[in-house]
Amino acid sequence: MNIDGIPTRTLRADPARRTFEIIDQTRLPHALHWLPVATLAQAAHAIRAMQVRGAPLIGATAAYGLAVALSGQEGDDASDARLHEAAALLRSTRPTAVNLHWALARMENALRGLSTAERGTAAWAEAAAIAEEDVAQNAAIGRHGLDLLRRLPRRHGRVLNVMTHCNAGWLATVDHGTALSPVYAAHDAGLPVHVWVSETRPRNQGLLTAWELAQHGVPHTVVADNAAGILLRQGKVDAVIVGADRIAANGDVANKVGTYLKGLACADNGIPFYVAAPRSTLDFACPDGAGIPIEERDGDEFRLVHGLAEDGTPAVVRQLPAAQAVGNPAFDVTPARLVTAIVTERGACPASRDGLRTLYPETADD
């Protein structure tokens, strides 16, 4: 995708210097800041503190974090003990996004049979392969999703109105995005499209969606989360497209909290509700949504609001007393029955065990 018209990815690796860079998403949309990651601790912090967000990008960051741990600026220690220690730390950072665990398992499988002398170079190569596959898979999601968008009736003239939730765009992946990949494909193909962007409190990932849509020139409007229902009811939305952090074997979908409410509103108003995700987000070992762990995050994310003061400097405003009890679940689960289709790099399918098996027959024994 583009920043100021320049094609850019969210992650930049420099194996020669044994480091990589990420966009610090905690500073967006007010400042674009590239953050170097040169240690295992920095990689783990970037994931845990949501400097990187989005399941696919979390997975790629974890892969490079493991490469840094085995062959980085802290030294070359590619022993079995170091491999296990580093993978365990990275695995502990976020429980819900299965891409994290998938990427680490893939890295471990690729490295386990190698000598310690081979592991450092191999780790950087495997992390790069994971990142490149993410780019290719998300581009394919865009092509398959565009086919669905072209067939949708448009309730308000020639412009296609799409609603999304959280950030499942370019910033949530290495490139292209998942839910927004079809939107970018539509825009680039000349299909008039407008995006309704939910703010997605308390982390306000919708503001990141608005920032990247603006960078790419896609028309959009930010709305409060609670405004989604009336827009759907009024027929101002032609389809909802969201990403996912984990999809169970039966098609149940875990995504940023608030997604389930949009699924319910779509069902009540006859509006398609699509979920876009690559293979790494599918968890065939998890039978249904009840088995997906839901991360409970720090209450201060809800008690405090981050933004800019009137003079343009970063500011934090307290909206609740420090002692106020709050609940802060990061995700919810949308039942498969509410999902019109799941769009992957292999195409679109019904949100069901049989539908997913049709696209991924090799997982029949998983």
KELUMLO-173969 format. One line per 10 residues: their letters; for each residue z negated, y negated, x negated of C-alpha. Coordinates in steps of 0.5 Angstrom, whole numbers, m for minus. Layout:
N
a> Z,Y,X; ...
// end
This chain:
366
mnidgiptrt> 0,0,0; 0,m7,m2; m5,m13,m5; m1,m19,m5; 5,m16,m4; 4,m11,m10; 4,m4,m9; m3,m1,m11; m8,5,m10; m15,5,m9
lradparrtf> m17,9,m15; m14,8,m23; m15,13,m28; m15,12,m35; m16,19,m38; m15,16,m45; m21,12,m45; m25,17,m41; m26,12,m35; m23,10,m28
eiidqtrlph> m23,4,m23; m25,4,m16; m25,m2,m11; m32,m4,m10; m31,m4,m2; m38,m7,m1; m35,m13,m3; m29,m13,1; m27,m17,5; m29,m23,2
alhwlpvatl> m28,m21,m5; m23,m16,m9; m27,m13,m15; m25,m7,m19; m31,m3,m21; m31,1,m28; m34,8,m27; m35,11,m34; m41,16,m33; m44,21,m28
aqaahairam> m49,17,m25; m44,11,m23; m40,16,m20; m45,19,m16; m48,12,m14; m41,9,m12; m40,15,m7; m48,14,m4; m48,7,m4; m41,7,0
qvrgapliga> m37,3,m6; m32,8,m4; m31,10,3; m27,15,7; m27,22,6; m21,23,2; m22,18,m3; m29,21,m3; m27,27,m5; m22,24,m11
taayglaval> m28,20,m13; m32,26,m14; m27,30,m18; m26,24,m23; m33,24,m23; m34,31,m25; m28,29,m31; m33,24,m33; m39,28,m33; m35,33,m38
sgqegddasd> m31,29,m42; m33,22,m41; m36,16,m45; m43,19,m45; m40,25,m49; m37,32,m49; m41,37,m46; m37,41,m42; m42,47,m42; m44,51,m35
arlheaaall> m50,48,m35; m47,41,m35; m42,43,m30; m47,46,m25; m51,40,m26; m46,35,m25; m43,38,m19; m50,39,m15; m51,31,m16; m44,29,m13
rstrptavnl> m45,34,m8; m52,31,m6; m49,24,m5; m46,25,2; m47,31,7; m42,30,12; m35,29,9; m33,36,7; m27,33,3; m33,32,m2
hwalarmena> m35,39,m2; m28,41,m2; m26,37,m8; m32,40,m12; m31,47,m11; m23,46,m13; m25,43,m19; m31,48,m21; m26,54,m19; m20,51,m24
lrglstaerg> m25,50,m30; m30,56,m29; m26,61,m33; m24,56,m39; m27,55,m45; m32,49,m46; m26,46,m51; m21,46,m46; m25,44,m40; m25,36,m41
taawaeaaai> m18,36,m41; m17,40,m35; m22,37,m31; m18,30,m32; m11,34,m30; m14,37,m24; m17,31,m22; m11,27,m22; m7,33,m18; m12,32,m13
aeedvaqnaa> m11,25,m13; m3,26,m13; m4,31,m7; m8,26,m3; m2,21,m3; 3,26,m2; m1,29,4; m2,22,7; 5,20,7; 7,26,11
igrhgldllr> 2,25,16; 5,18,17; 12,21,18; 9,26,23; 5,21,26; 11,16,27; 14,21,31; 9,21,36; 8,14,36; 16,13,37
rlprrhgrvl> 15,18,44; 10,14,47; 11,9,53; 9,2,51; 5,m1,57; 6,m8,55; 13,m10,53; 16,m7,46; 10,m8,42; 6,m1,41
nvmthcnagw> m1,m3,41; m6,2,37; m13,2,37; m17,5,31; m24,6,29; m28,5,22; m23,5,16; m18,11,16; m13,7,12; m11,6,5
latvdhgtal> m18,4,3; m20,11,5; m16,15,1; m12,14,m5; m6,11,m2; m3,11,5; m9,13,9; m10,18,15; m10,14,22; m7,8,19
spvyaahdag> m1,12,15; 3,13,22; 2,5,23; 4,3,16; 10,8,17; 12,5,24; 11,m2,21; 16,m1,15; 21,2,20; 21,m4,24
lpvhvwvset> 17,m1,30; 13,m7,33; 6,m5,33; 0,m8,34; m7,m6,32; m14,m7,36; m19,m6,30; m26,m4,32; m31,m8,28; m35,m1,27
rprnqgllta> m42,m3,26; m47,m3,22; m43,m2,16; m37,m6,19; m31,m2,16; m27,m5,21; m27,m11,17; m24,m7,11; m18,m4,16; m17,m12,18
welaqhgvph> m17,m14,11; m12,m8,9; m7,m9,15; m7,m17,13; m5,m15,6; 1,m11,9; 3,m16,14; 1,m11,20; m1,m15,26; m8,m14,29
tvvadnaagi> m14,m16,32; m21,m15,31; m26,m13,37; m33,m12,38; m34,m4,38; m37,m5,46; m30,m9,48; m26,m2,47; m28,1,53; m25,m5,57
llrqgkvdav> m19,m6,53; m17,2,55; m19,1,62; m14,m5,62; m8,m2,59; m8,m6,53; m8,0,49; m2,5,48; m6,10,44; m12,11,39
ivgadriaan> m12,14,32; m18,16,28; m19,19,22; m24,25,21; m30,27,16; m30,34,18; m26,38,23; m29,44,25; m25,51,26; m25,50,34
gdvankvgty> m22,43,33; m28,39,34; m28,32,30; m34,29,26; m32,22,25; m36,15,24; m41,14,30; m38,11,36; m31,15,36; m34,20,41
lkglacadng> m35,14,46; m27,12,45; m25,19,46; m29,19,53; m26,13,55; m19,15,53; m20,21,57; m22,17,63; m16,13,63; m11,18,61
ipfyvaaprs> m9,15,54; m7,19,48; m13,20,43; m10,23,36; m14,25,30; m11,24,23; m13,28,17; m11,32,11; m12,40,10; m18,38,6
tldfacpdga> m22,35,12; m21,42,16; m27,46,15; m25,53,17; m32,56,15; m35,51,21; m34,55,27; m35,48,32; m38,41,32; m45,44,33
gipieerdgd> m45,46,25; m43,39,22; m49,36,19; m50,29,21; m52,24,16; m58,19,18; m57,13,13; m62,8,11; m65,4,17; m64,m3,13
efrlvhglae> m56,m2,14; m58,m4,21; m64,m9,20; m60,m13,15; m53,m16,16; m49,m18,10; m44,m24,9; m42,m30,7; m46,m37,7; m43,m43,9
dgtpavvrql> m42,m45,2; m38,m39,1; m44,m35,m3; m46,m28,m1; m52,m28,4; m56,m23,7; m59,m24,14; m65,m20,17; m64,m19,24; m70,m14,25
paaqavgnpa> m77,m14,22; m77,m9,16; m82,m5,20; m78,m4,26; m76,3,27; m69,4,28; m64,10,28; m58,10,24; m53,16,25; m47,15,21
fdvtparlvt> m43,20,25; m42,23,32; m38,29,34; m32,29,39; m31,35,42; m24,38,42; m22,38,49; m22,30,48; m17,30,43; m10,30,45
aivtergacp> m7,32,38; m9,33,31; m4,30,26; m4,33,19; 1,34,13; 4,40,16; 5,37,23; 1,36,29; m2,41,33; m7,42,39
asrdglrtly> m14,41,37; m16,48,38; m17,54,33; m10,57,35; m7,50,34; m10,49,27; m8,57,25; m1,55,27; m1,50,22; m5,54,17
petadd> m4,61,18; m6,63,11; m13,61,13; m14,67,19; m19,71,14; m23,65,12
// end
